[in-house]
Amino acid sequence: MTHALSGTGSLVVRRLWPSEAELFRGHFDRLDAHSRSMRFGGSVHDTLLDAYVHQALAGNGLVYGAFVDGMLRGVGEIRFITTQYPWRAEAAFSVEPDWQHQGLGDALLERIIAVARNRTVSGLDLWCRASNNRMRKLAEKHGAELDFSGDETHGRFTMPWPTPASLIEEVLGEAIGWGRWLADPAAARTALASAGGAHEANAA
């Protein structure tokens, strides 16, 4: 889905797939030490990030990317907790330093909330450091109830039941997002590079 940026450029939100692991990993490489610490709650070794990326894309969850002019600049993740019904889910977000304060986190959280709702998730949980004022304000904007405990903030979203309109909105948003992304020359080059990398990996 296409959103308006606070600055210049075109913002597209769409799902990331397992074949795009390198794209996802590159996003984490572009986070500075502070942004990475805010995302993971501390320093993370590159080897662990490699494993994390593959698990996030292939595990019990979904990953969505925020693309600016065809380049991945932010990521929203949702992991489903299916040990009991109704399901719950956990969300996490990261935005590259030069693209913070541009509406990427807002667009990603909006999509993650819609995805949770359309899968009959009863509640969505979000954790961040108490010092992460940006994430706290974003969660409050979208209706989260916040609890504070030491250095940690817990945001809880209560999900309404899905409706035909909410389902259509998600499906159309994803279709429009892919269409806009593939129509962008920079995105097309990225897609070709990813496809080439996947072909070489399969051939090895």
Order of alpha helices (4+ residues) and beta strands (2+ residues): beta-beta-alpha-alpha-alpha-beta-beta-beta-alpha-beta-alpha-beta-beta-alpha-alpha
